[in-house]
Amino acid sequence: MFEKVLIANRGEIALRIHRACREMGIHTVAVHSTADADAMHVRLADESVCIGPPASKDSYLNIPAILTAAAITGADAIHPGIGFMSENARFAEMVEEHGFVFIGPTPEHIRMMGDKVTAKDTVKKLGLPTVPGSDGAVATVEEAAEIAGKIGYPVLIKAAAGGGGKGMKVANDAKGLREAYTMARNEARSAFGNDEVYMEKYLLHPRHIEVQLLGDTHGHAVHFGERDCSIQRQHQKVVEEAPSPGLNASERNKIGTLAADIIRKLGYRGVGTIEFLYDQGKFYFIEMNTRLQIEHTITEMITGIDLVREQIRVAAGLPVTYEQSAITFNGHAIECRINAENPETFRPSPGVVQSFHPPGGLGVRVDSALYDGYRVPPNYDSLIAKLIVHGANRNECLLRLRRCLEEFVIDGIETTLPLHRRIIAQPDFINGDYDIRWLERFLSNQ
Amino acid sequence: MPNGKFDLDSNLVRKLAKLLTETGLSEIEYAEGDKRIRCATATTVATHTVPVHAAPAAAPAADAKAAPVIEGTPVTAPMVGTVYLSPEPGKPPFVKKGDKVKEGDTLLIIEAMKVMNPIKAPASGTVVEVLAGDSKPVEFGETLLVIS
């Protein structure tokens, strides 16, 4: 097992990783920018190294600085966290070239799933259903029109180098296709440096269902059930729950087994999540994330398994010692992502947290790096806390969640707590009757 | 106590008390034969120890912050790495305390991923203090030396 792990990330996820390491007796090294010198995980880590000024490109995305920090502290392994370089195959390669273990999958698998066209091709060949669409990249608008004619409007034009909900344009009919296609290519070029696009049928009322997976280096792969992440705004998840109120036990079992099969066939190492759109009883693969996800927490609550610990264990070459049948699902869990933003305009609200009181009690978990007097820096994404609630069933979970949101205090900055209080009061949410466009429809009707 | 009688020498006590204040000690014990006097200042040491995991309340890695204030312009590390004060092992260092330097002179090297990066003087002046240690790691922003 590793003696020292360097955490190449920040915020609440860095704290999460630190916690898992410390429980395993592993020493932690927190690399940070000057803006994060007072971050909680930096204060708690066994060692900290300031690697650059606030800008991400000079700090958290600064490969030489991170590798140097690992060398001077004698780290054995590097955990890339979420975002930043967690899905950067070149970074994973360089980490290994320099003699450290990258806590994640191989660079080959990162690359394979990072290109959304290759990913779709790969899983299709391995037997996963995919959204009907183009067979690979679409080179011209004429080709796009032909494909749209075959699969039927509306269609979605997506960046091959995109992902995480970025770089997508809808064309509702043949008239709008040229504009959507051109804009999608231009945006892809400027956002990802790669203007390759592919097309998919635009599903009208799908749910976003994703399956949590784990593979080891001994050929063993398991799934930890699904998460429903349909509550989204601008393709960013806002509320997640496990299990999905939209699936029954047999569908759950079917999709979980299918997904676990894929990673077993690939010989995939580490945690990963396969994301699907679920529409009218059918599942369609959209992408695979070859890293830990923000909402891994709700899976942990219903299975009782520490996913970061499992990640570290398989990276150290240890086998997954339990069978699929040993993984049980208990109760229901919901996560609310709380951002430092105005709850109506979503304008970012960095600044000093004057008072921070997280809710507590049975079945309540708050993953946050906040503390009284902490200054939320303006340089990074706005996620500041995750409220995760567990109950014996979905109803108990909802009641507990309402109580927790009432109790939660974050003063001094604006947060999306009021938005969450409104969401959970909606009958549609209470009934579990929502799709991936529900939240945006709800917000535009206000 | 072995013998019963013990005459309190108040002059001795006063002397000890004065010594305490003058020297800034918190406690003095004076023994002669089998007589012993102990004086301690009123400000006693706190008896409860803050457990290690309460450390988050205090500032960590206080080396940079605990450093005494030195007059002059600090030259800070533009990158994380290992400092080498000499161009080669065994050779004399680029600069010592008291040396005069011109703007652009190499002051030391920071090595990162096997690449040697010379750190140049931002202005002309005199080296007031060299804080970086040879072959020691430095963080981004850490003060390497001070130039006046």
Chai-1 contact restraints between the chains, C-beta under 6 A:
chainA,res_idxA,chainB,res_idxB,connection_type,confidence,min_distance_angstrom,max_distance_angstrom,comment,restraint_id
A,T34,B,G141,contact,1.0,0.0,6.0,A-B,restraint_1
A,R43,B,P56,contact,1.0,0.0,6.0,A-B,restraint_2
A,R43,B,P60,contact,1.0,0.0,6.0,A-B,restraint_3
A,L44,B,P56,contact,1.0,0.0,6.0,A-B,restraint_4
A,V49,B,V80,contact,1.0,0.0,6.0,A-B,restraint_5
A,V49,B,E139,contact,1.0,0.0,6.0,A-B,restraint_6
A,C50,B,E139,contact,1.0,0.0,6.0,A-B,restraint_7
A,C50,B,F140,contact,1.0,0.0,6.0,A-B,restraint_8
A,C50,B,G141,contact,1.0,0.0,6.0,A-B,restraint_9
A,I51,B,V80,contact,1.0,0.0,6.0,A-B,restraint_10
A,I51,B,F140,contact,1.0,0.0,6.0,A-B,restraint_11
A,G52,B,F140,contact,1.0,0.0,6.0,A-B,restraint_12
A,P64,B,A112,contact,1.0,0.0,6.0,A-B,restraint_13
A,P64,B,M113,contact,1.0,0.0,6.0,A-B,restraint_14
A,A65,B,V80,contact,1.0,0.0,6.0,A-B,restraint_15
A,L67,B,M113,contact,1.0,0.0,6.0,A-B,restraint_16
A,T68,B,V80,contact,1.0,0.0,6.0,A-B,restraint_17
A,T68,B,G81,contact,1.0,0.0,6.0,A-B,restraint_18
A,T68,B,A112,contact,1.0,0.0,6.0,A-B,restraint_19
A,T68,B,M113,contact,1.0,0.0,6.0,A-B,restraint_20
A,A69,B,V80,contact,1.0,0.0,6.0,A-B,restraint_21
A,I72,B,P137,contact,1.0,0.0,6.0,A-B,restraint_22
